[in-house]
């Protein structure tokens, strides 16, 4: 095989991780044949999403105008972590310590898609992958019967990715975490804005968390002019939600109780994958939620997918076309420890929030450090620079 030619890539999944992978690969001089997605059109899915400084620095380096993201995000300077039943502020810290500018996922996704298209990378809709071939070079087959081949296939299509089964050599089902997440998103009506019982947090951009035993509530303001998004999860039972918040801070209680509908999103775990690359050719590689999904409390899922995209592109740029399997294994080895740190941040925060007030009276002062979000150390890291400064890639996979 010609080691001097430019390797070709197919990206499966046009979500945020897939778009980041396409942009990073393109920036580093690789040929992205296409980004595939099984849906016929993108719906406006999700609610709030944040990107940390660790992601912004990479996107800016790749030529993306990150101001387009920052301007659509929540502009509140700080976030407040409050006691469940009375709203007492237990800690206040810069919003950037959590996830940067929090915006609507649909707006973020639209911007990422625009950046991909600006680079002339084709996005092929209604391209449902039904099988992979772990050969050299690898290939995939679509539901239409079409077969596509590239030097590397990057699967960024989420926790249900078909490529997971190929990489693992077995089926792996999600395991319930024992937690559920109710989500709601709506445009406040004039009547809500006029009602003092409902509008305590409508005056300006804000981010608030109410924490209590085994439960927490998140409120944030989204700068959004679009339609209310359609559900892509199980519709939730608002009567159950109202039961759960009967004793929450009155300042937010009535706003929650007056919400008409919500989504019921069961939070599932998957054990960390032992490998992210296909066993034979090492040319089918997982990225993002397909191999390193995060809990919502991590506030780093999209940021870590962006980091992974940068590392994969750097590793592949350091080898010839006949050594891409070395690069994908180096990517896996470089990223795994970093991802585990990020994932455990989310687990740690959830556990601290859900346990710190158990059997604690109102007269007991809570150390603010016990409830603060501790993502700030993650932001100084430059995943691309780290990959470049490591020992030779071949040493990384021995």
Buried (B, 14 or more C-beta within 10 A) or exposed (E): EEEEEEBBBBBBBBBBBBBBBBBBBBBBEBBBBBBBBBEEEBEBBBBBBBBBBBBBBBBEBBEBBBEBBBBBBBBBEEBBBBBBBEBBEBBEBEBBBBBBBBBBBBBBBBBBBEBBEEBEBEBBEEBBBEEBBBEBBBBBBBEEEEEBBBBBBBBBBBBEBBBBEBBBEEEEEBEEBEBBBBBBBEEBEEEBEEBEEBBBBEEEBBBBBBBBBEBBBBBBBBBBEEEEBEBEBEEBEBEEBBEBBEEBBEBBBBBBBBBEBBBBBEBBBBEEBEBBBBEBBBBBBBBBBBBBBBBBBBBBBBBBBBBBBBBBBBBBBBBBBEBBBBBBBBBBBBBBEBBEEBBEBBBBBBEBBBBBBEEEEEEEEBEEEBBBBBBBEBBEBBBBEBBEEBEEBBEBBE
